[in-house]
Amino acid sequence: MIKNIIFDMGNVILDYKPEKMTRCYTDDEEAVKILTHELFSNKEWILLDEGLIDESQAYKGICKRIPERLYPLCAEILMTWHEHFLPIESTYPVVKELKDRGYKLYTLTNAAERFRVYYLNNPAFELMDGFVVSAEEKLLKPDRRIYQVLLDRYNLKAEECFFIDDSAANIEGAAKLGIRGLVFDGDPTKILDAVASLE
């Protein structure tokens, strides 16, 4: 019997589209291309999510690979990108319905420590019973240890949990501990259908 629903954050609860976010800062196409790649798709982003560097270290690393003219814009995006990391409006009603049905709700996310700056700006997170953030654990999905952190911290049984993530690899990581899941494709109604099939 499923008692606990675990949500990934990016592209499940919040709309994570790096290029879209970068375009909020500039219409310079070259800058958009460079900064989207160097900020969001390079080693520093992963290390931030893993909690192994801070933002000042990330900035120094990124600046080694970008034109000097982009340094100020890089710094601005790095410190404020989350202001454009917006809710997926169609997900909230599903989260609320699951909460109203009595499920315990959790967030398990690969995210930097900045998560604690912006997470309560989204009403879906107000419904959560707990959080596990990769940077705080120095672990990344799909490492099985981060799922175990969630189970241990909140005294959950794997067979009573259902996990929603947009990454098949992360769902497979959870399955290794016996946590069933759904690869989210952007249709929140499928979450309800999947949970109903397990009731």
Phi and psi restraints in degrees (value plus and minus 20) as a CYANA .aco file:
   2 ILE   PHI    -103.0   -63.0
   2 ILE   PSI     106.8   146.8
   3 LYS   PHI    -138.9   -98.9
   3 LYS   PSI     -40.3    -0.3
   4 ASN   PHI    -149.7  -109.7
   4 ASN   PSI     111.3   151.3
   5 ILE   PHI    -132.3   -92.3
   5 ILE   PSI     106.5   146.5
   6 ILE   PHI    -131.0   -91.0
   6 ILE   PSI     108.1   148.1
   7 PHE   PHI    -132.7   -92.7
   7 PHE   PSI     113.0   153.0
   8 ASP   PHI     -89.1   -49.1
   8 ASP   PSI     148.1   188.1
   9 MET   PHI    -121.0   -81.0
   9 MET   PSI     -85.2   -45.2
  10 GLY   PHI     -85.3   -45.3
  10 GLY   PSI     106.2   146.2
  11 ASN   PHI      46.9    86.9
  11 ASN   PSI      -4.7    35.3
  12 VAL   PHI    -142.4  -102.4
  12 VAL   PSI     -74.7   -34.7
  13 ILE   PHI    -123.0   -83.0
  13 ILE   PSI     -60.0   -20.0
  14 LEU   PHI    -137.5   -97.5
  14 LEU   PSI     128.0   168.0
  15 ASP   PHI    -105.1   -65.1
  15 ASP   PSI      80.7   120.7
  16 TYR   PHI    -116.2   -76.2
  16 TYR   PSI      76.9   116.9
  17 LYS   PHI    -150.9  -110.9
  17 LYS   PSI      71.3   111.3
  18 PRO   PHI     -73.6   -33.6
  18 PRO   PSI     -65.5   -25.5
  19 GLU   PHI     -83.4   -43.4
  19 GLU   PSI     -61.0   -21.0
  20 LYS   PHI     -80.1   -40.1
  20 LYS   PSI     -61.0   -21.0
  21 MET   PHI     -88.3   -48.3
  21 MET   PSI     -61.7   -21.7
  22 THR   PHI     -82.0   -42.0
  22 THR   PSI     -56.4   -16.4
  23 ARG   PHI     -86.1   -46.1
  23 ARG   PSI     -34.7     5.3
  24 CYS   PHI     -90.8   -50.8
  24 CYS   PSI     -34.4     5.6
  25 TYR   PHI    -126.5   -86.5
  25 TYR   PSI     -44.2    -4.2
  26 THR   PHI    -179.2  -139.2
  26 THR   PSI     131.9   171.9
  27 ASP   PHI    -128.8   -88.8
  27 ASP   PSI      -7.6    32.4
  28 ASP   PHI     -96.7   -56.7
  28 ASP   PSI      88.3   128.3
  29 GLU   PHI     -82.1   -42.1
  29 GLU   PSI     -56.7   -16.7
  30 GLU   PHI     -86.0   -46.0
  30 GLU   PSI     -62.2   -22.2
  31 ALA   PHI     -84.4   -44.4
  31 ALA   PSI     -61.7   -21.7
  32 VAL   PHI     -79.0   -39.0
  32 VAL   PSI     -67.0   -27.0
  33 LYS   PHI     -82.6   -42.6
  33 LYS   PSI     -67.5   -27.5
  34 ILE   PHI     -85.6   -45.6
  34 ILE   PSI     -70.3   -30.3
  35 LEU   PHI     -91.6   -51.6
  35 LEU   PSI     -55.2   -15.2
  36 THR   PHI     -79.6   -39.6
  36 THR   PSI     -64.8   -24.8
  37 HIS   PHI     -90.2   -50.2
  37 HIS   PSI     -69.1   -29.1
  38 GLU   PHI     -93.0   -53.0
  38 GLU   PSI     -50.8   -10.8
  39 LEU   PHI    -102.8   -62.8
  39 LEU   PSI     -68.5   -28.5
  40 PHE   PHI    -121.3   -81.3
  40 PHE   PSI     -32.2     7.8
  41 SER   PHI    -147.7  -107.7
  41 SER   PSI       6.2    46.2
  42 ASN   PHI    -146.9  -106.9
  42 ASN   PSI    -198.4  -158.4
  43 LYS   PHI     -82.5   -42.5
  43 LYS   PSI     -52.9   -12.9
  44 GLU   PHI     -83.1   -43.1
  44 GLU   PSI     -57.5   -17.5
  45 TRP   PHI     -82.2   -42.2
  45 TRP   PSI     -62.6   -22.6
  46 ILE   PHI     -85.9   -45.9
  46 ILE   PSI     -62.1   -22.1
  47 LEU   PHI     -86.8   -46.8
  47 LEU   PSI     -53.6   -13.6
  48 LEU   PHI     -83.7   -43.7
  48 LEU   PSI     -64.7   -24.7
  49 ASP   PHI     -83.1   -43.1
  49 ASP   PSI     -50.4   -10.4
  50 GLU   PHI    -106.6   -66.6
  50 GLU   PSI     -25.0    15.0
  51 GLY   PHI      52.4    92.4
  51 GLY   PSI       4.5    44.5
  52 LEU   PHI    -118.8   -78.8
  52 LEU   PSI     -33.6     6.4
  53 ILE   PHI    -158.6  -118.6
  53 ILE   PSI     143.9   183.9
  54 ASP   PHI    -125.1   -85.1
  54 ASP   PSI     160.0   200.0
  55 GLU   PHI     -88.4   -48.4
  55 GLU   PSI     -52.1   -12.1
  56 SER   PHI     -86.4   -46.4
  56 SER   PSI     -58.0   -18.0
  57 GLN   PHI     -89.0   -49.0
  57 GLN   PSI     -59.0   -19.0
  58 ALA   PHI     -81.1   -41.1
  58 ALA   PSI     -64.4   -24.4
  59 TYR   PHI     -79.8   -39.8
  59 TYR   PSI     -65.5   -25.5
  60 LYS   PHI     -81.6   -41.6
  60 LYS   PSI     -60.4   -20.4
  61 GLY   PHI     -87.2   -47.2
  61 GLY   PSI     -63.4   -23.4
  62 ILE   PHI     -84.5   -44.5
  62 ILE   PSI     -59.2   -19.2
  63 CYS   PHI     -83.9   -43.9
  63 CYS   PSI     -40.9    -0.9
  64 LYS   PHI     -89.1   -49.1
  64 LYS   PSI     -36.1     3.9
  65 ARG   PHI    -136.6   -96.6
  65 ARG   PSI     -20.2    19.8
  66 ILE   PHI    -141.1  -101.1
  66 ILE   PSI     138.1   178.1
  67 PRO   PHI     -82.3   -42.3
  67 PRO   PSI     127.0   167.0
  68 GLU   PHI     -78.9   -38.9
  68 GLU   PSI     -52.4   -12.4
  69 ARG   PHI     -81.7   -41.7
  69 ARG   PSI     -40.1    -0.1
  70 LEU   PHI    -114.5   -74.5
  70 LEU   PSI     -21.2    18.8
  71 TYR   PHI     -76.4   -36.4
  71 TYR   PSI     -70.1   -30.1
  72 PRO   PHI     -82.3   -42.3
  72 PRO   PSI     -60.3   -20.3
  73 LEU   PHI     -87.6   -47.6
  73 LEU   PSI     -59.2   -19.2
  74 CYS   PHI     -78.7   -38.7
  74 CYS   PSI     -66.2   -26.2
  75 ALA   PHI     -83.0   -43.0
  75 ALA   PSI     -62.0   -22.0
  76 GLU   PHI     -83.7   -43.7
  76 GLU   PSI     -65.4   -25.4
  77 ILE   PHI     -84.9   -44.9
  77 ILE   PSI     -63.8   -23.8
  78 LEU   PHI     -79.6   -39.6
  78 LEU   PSI     -53.8   -13.8
  79 MET   PHI    -113.0   -73.0
  79 MET   PSI     -35.4     4.6
  80 THR   PHI    -151.7  -111.7
  80 THR   PSI     -15.4    24.6
  81 TRP   PHI     -75.2   -35.2
  81 TRP   PSI     -52.5   -12.5
  82 HIS   PHI     -83.6   -43.6
  82 HIS   PSI     -39.0     1.0
  83 GLU   PHI     -86.8   -46.8
  83 GLU   PSI     -36.3     3.7
  84 HIS   PHI    -132.1   -92.1
  84 HIS   PSI      -8.3    31.7
  85 PHE   PHI    -114.4   -74.4
  85 PHE   PSI      67.6   107.6
  86 LEU   PHI    -121.0   -81.0
  86 LEU   PSI     137.6   177.6
  87 PRO   PHI     -83.4   -43.4
  87 PRO   PSI     126.3   166.3
  88 ILE   PHI    -105.3   -65.3
  88 ILE   PSI      86.3   126.3
  89 GLU   PHI     -81.1   -41.1
  89 GLU   PSI     -51.2   -11.2
  90 SER   PHI     -95.4   -55.4
  90 SER   PSI     -35.2     4.8
  91 THR   PHI    -100.0   -60.0
  91 THR   PSI     -56.8   -16.8
  92 TYR   PHI     -74.6   -34.6
  92 TYR   PSI     -67.0   -27.0
  93 PRO   PHI     -79.3   -39.3
  93 PRO   PSI     -51.8   -11.8
  94 VAL   PHI     -90.8   -50.8
  94 VAL   PSI     -63.5   -23.5
  95 VAL   PHI     -80.2   -40.2
  95 VAL   PSI     -64.8   -24.8
  96 LYS   PHI     -83.5   -43.5
  96 LYS   PSI     -61.3   -21.3
  97 GLU   PHI     -83.5   -43.5
  97 GLU   PSI     -62.2   -22.2
  98 LEU   PHI     -83.8   -43.8
  98 LEU   PSI     -59.1   -19.1
  99 LYS   PHI     -83.4   -43.4
  99 LYS   PSI     -64.0   -24.0
 100 ASP   PHI     -84.7   -44.7
 100 ASP   PSI     -47.3    -7.3
 101 ARG   PHI     -97.7   -57.7
 101 ARG   PSI     -29.2    10.8
 102 GLY   PHI      82.8   122.8
 102 GLY   PSI     -14.9    25.1
 103 TYR   PHI     -92.7   -52.7
 103 TYR   PSI     126.0   166.0
 104 LYS   PHI    -102.0   -62.0
 104 LYS   PSI     118.4   158.4
 105 LEU   PHI    -139.9   -99.9
 105 LEU   PSI     119.4   159.4
 106 TYR   PHI    -157.9  -117.9
 106 TYR   PSI     134.3   174.3
 107 THR   PHI    -134.8   -94.8
 107 THR   PSI     109.8   149.8
 108 LEU   PHI    -146.0  -106.0
 108 LEU   PSI      89.8   129.8
 109 THR   PHI    -156.1  -116.1
 109 THR   PSI     123.0   163.0
 110 ASN   PHI    -102.1   -62.1
 110 ASN   PSI      87.6   127.6
 111 ALA   PHI    -175.7  -135.7
 111 ALA   PSI     132.5   172.5
 112 ALA   PHI     -95.5   -55.5
 112 ALA   PSI     153.1   193.1
 113 GLU   PHI     -83.2   -43.2
 113 GLU   PSI     -39.3     0.7
 114 ARG   PHI     -80.5   -40.5
 114 ARG   PSI     -37.7     2.3
 115 PHE   PHI     -67.0   -27.0
 115 PHE   PSI     -59.4   -19.4
 116 ARG   PHI     -92.0   -52.0
 116 ARG   PSI     -32.2     7.8
 117 VAL   PHI     -99.7   -59.7
 117 VAL   PSI     -57.8   -17.8
 118 TYR   PHI    -134.8   -94.8
 118 TYR   PSI     -29.4    10.6
 119 TYR   PHI     -84.0   -44.0
 119 TYR   PSI     -52.8   -12.8
 120 LEU   PHI    -101.1   -61.1
 120 LEU   PSI     -19.0    21.0
 121 ASN   PHI     -96.1   -56.1
 121 ASN   PSI     -28.5    11.5
 122 ASN   PHI    -130.1   -90.1
 122 ASN   PSI     105.4   145.4
 123 PRO   PHI     -82.0   -42.0
 123 PRO   PSI     -46.0    -6.0
 124 ALA   PHI     -82.2   -42.2
 124 ALA   PSI     -54.7   -14.7
 125 PHE   PHI     -91.4   -51.4
 125 PHE   PSI     -42.1    -2.1
 126 GLU   PHI     -87.7   -47.7
 126 GLU   PSI     -38.5     1.5
 127 LEU   PHI    -110.5   -70.5
 127 LEU   PSI     -25.4    14.6
 128 MET   PHI     -98.8   -58.8
 128 MET   PSI     125.3   165.3
 129 ASP   PHI    -113.5   -73.5
 129 ASP   PSI     -29.7    10.3
 130 GLY   PHI    -197.7  -157.7
 130 GLY   PSI     142.8   182.8
 131 PHE   PHI    -157.4  -117.4
 131 PHE   PSI     122.7   162.7
 132 VAL   PHI    -148.1  -108.1
 132 VAL   PSI     101.6   141.6
 133 VAL   PHI    -135.8   -95.8
 133 VAL   PSI     107.5   147.5
 134 SER   PHI     -74.8   -34.8
 134 SER   PSI     -64.6   -24.6
 135 ALA   PHI     -81.9   -41.9
 135 ALA   PSI     -51.1   -11.1
 136 GLU   PHI     -97.3   -57.3
 136 GLU   PSI     -41.0    -1.0
 137 GLU   PHI    -123.4   -83.4
 137 GLU   PSI     -30.6     9.4
 138 LYS   PHI      39.0    79.0
 138 LYS   PSI      17.4    57.4
 139 LEU   PHI    -160.9  -120.9
 139 LEU   PSI     127.8   167.8
 140 LEU   PHI    -141.6  -101.6
 140 LEU   PSI     121.6   161.6
 141 LYS   PHI     -81.5   -41.5
 141 LYS   PSI     121.2   161.2
 142 PRO   PHI    -118.5   -78.5
 142 PRO   PSI       6.4    46.4
 143 ASP   PHI     -77.1   -37.1
 143 ASP   PSI     104.2   144.2
 144 ARG   PHI     -79.5   -39.5
 144 ARG   PSI     -43.7    -3.7
 145 ARG   PHI     -86.0   -46.0
 145 ARG   PSI     -49.5    -9.5
 146 ILE   PHI     -93.7   -53.7
 146 ILE   PSI     -52.0   -12.0
 147 TYR   PHI     -88.2   -48.2
 147 TYR   PSI     -57.3   -17.3
 148 GLN   PHI     -86.0   -46.0
 148 GLN   PSI     -54.0   -14.0
 149 VAL   PHI     -77.9   -37.9
 149 VAL   PSI     -66.2   -26.2
 150 LEU   PHI     -81.2   -41.2
 150 LEU   PSI     -67.0   -27.0
 151 LEU   PHI     -81.2   -41.2
 151 LEU   PSI     -64.8   -24.8
 152 ASP   PHI     -90.1   -50.1
 152 ASP   PSI     -63.4   -23.4
 153 ARG   PHI     -83.5   -43.5
 153 ARG   PSI     -57.8   -17.8
 154 TYR   PHI    -129.8   -89.8
 154 TYR   PSI      -7.9    32.1
 155 ASN   PHI      34.5    74.5
 155 ASN   PSI      32.3    72.3
 156 LEU   PHI    -124.0   -84.0
 156 LEU   PSI     130.3   170.3
 157 LYS   PHI    -118.9   -78.9
 157 LYS   PSI     111.8   151.8
 158 ALA   PHI     -76.3   -36.3
 158 ALA   PSI     -60.8   -20.8
 159 GLU   PHI     -90.8   -50.8
 159 GLU   PSI     -31.3     8.7
 160 GLU   PHI    -120.8   -80.8
 160 GLU   PSI     -10.9    29.1
 161 CYS   PHI    -133.0   -93.0
 161 CYS   PSI     128.5   168.5
 162 PHE   PHI    -152.9  -112.9
 162 PHE   PSI     110.0   150.0
 163 PHE   PHI    -135.9   -95.9
 163 PHE   PSI     111.9   151.9
 164 ILE   PHI    -135.8   -95.8
 164 ILE   PSI     102.8   142.8
 165 ASP   PHI    -168.8  -128.8
 165 ASP   PSI     130.0   170.0
 166 ASP   PHI    -105.5   -65.5
 166 ASP   PSI     -20.6    19.4
 167 SER   PHI    -128.8   -88.8
 167 SER   PSI     103.2   143.2
 168 ALA   PHI     -82.1   -42.1
 168 ALA   PSI     -56.3   -16.3
 169 ALA   PHI     -82.6   -42.6
 169 ALA   PSI     -57.3   -17.3
 170 ASN   PHI     -91.1   -51.1
 170 ASN   PSI     -55.7   -15.7
 171 ILE   PHI     -85.5   -45.5
 171 ILE   PSI     -60.6   -20.6
 172 GLU   PHI     -85.4   -45.4
 172 GLU   PSI     -56.9   -16.9
 173 GLY   PHI     -81.4   -41.4
 173 GLY   PSI     -62.4   -22.4
 174 ALA   PHI     -86.1   -46.1
 174 ALA   PSI     -57.7   -17.7
 175 ALA   PHI     -82.2   -42.2
 175 ALA   PSI     -47.3    -7.3
 176 LYS   PHI     -85.0   -45.0
 176 LYS   PSI     -40.7    -0.7
 177 LEU   PHI    -120.7   -80.7
 177 LEU   PSI     -17.5    22.5
 178 GLY   PHI      71.6   111.6
 178 GLY   PSI      -6.0    34.0
 179 ILE   PHI    -112.3   -72.3
 179 ILE   PSI      98.4   138.4
 180 ARG   PHI     -96.5   -56.5
 180 ARG   PSI     139.7   179.7
 181 GLY   PHI    -181.5  -141.5
 181 GLY   PSI     158.6   198.6
 182 LEU   PHI    -155.4  -115.4
 182 LEU   PSI     109.1   149.1
 183 VAL   PHI     -98.6   -58.6
 183 VAL   PSI      92.9   132.9
 184 PHE   PHI     -96.1   -56.1
 184 PHE   PSI     108.5   148.5
 185 ASP   PHI    -130.6   -90.6
 185 ASP   PSI      -8.7    31.3
 186 GLY   PHI      82.0   122.0
 186 GLY   PSI     -25.0    15.0
 187 ASP   PHI    -126.1   -86.1
 187 ASP   PSI      80.0   120.0
 188 PRO   PHI     -83.0   -43.0
 188 PRO   PSI     -44.5    -4.5
 189 THR   PHI     -82.9   -42.9
 189 THR   PSI     -46.5    -6.5
 190 LYS   PHI     -88.2   -48.2
 190 LYS   PSI     -44.9    -4.9
 191 ILE   PHI     -84.1   -44.1
 191 ILE   PSI     -68.6   -28.6
 192 LEU   PHI     -82.8   -42.8
 192 LEU   PSI     -60.7   -20.7
 193 ASP   PHI     -82.7   -42.7
 193 ASP   PSI     -62.9   -22.9
 194 ALA   PHI     -85.7   -45.7
 194 ALA   PSI     -63.2   -23.2
 195 VAL   PHI     -85.5   -45.5
 195 VAL   PSI     -61.0   -21.0
 196 ALA   PHI     -81.5   -41.5
 196 ALA   PSI     -55.4   -15.4
 197 SER   PHI     -88.5   -48.5
 197 SER   PSI     -37.1     2.9
 198 LEU   PHI    -121.2   -81.2
 198 LEU   PSI     -26.4    13.6
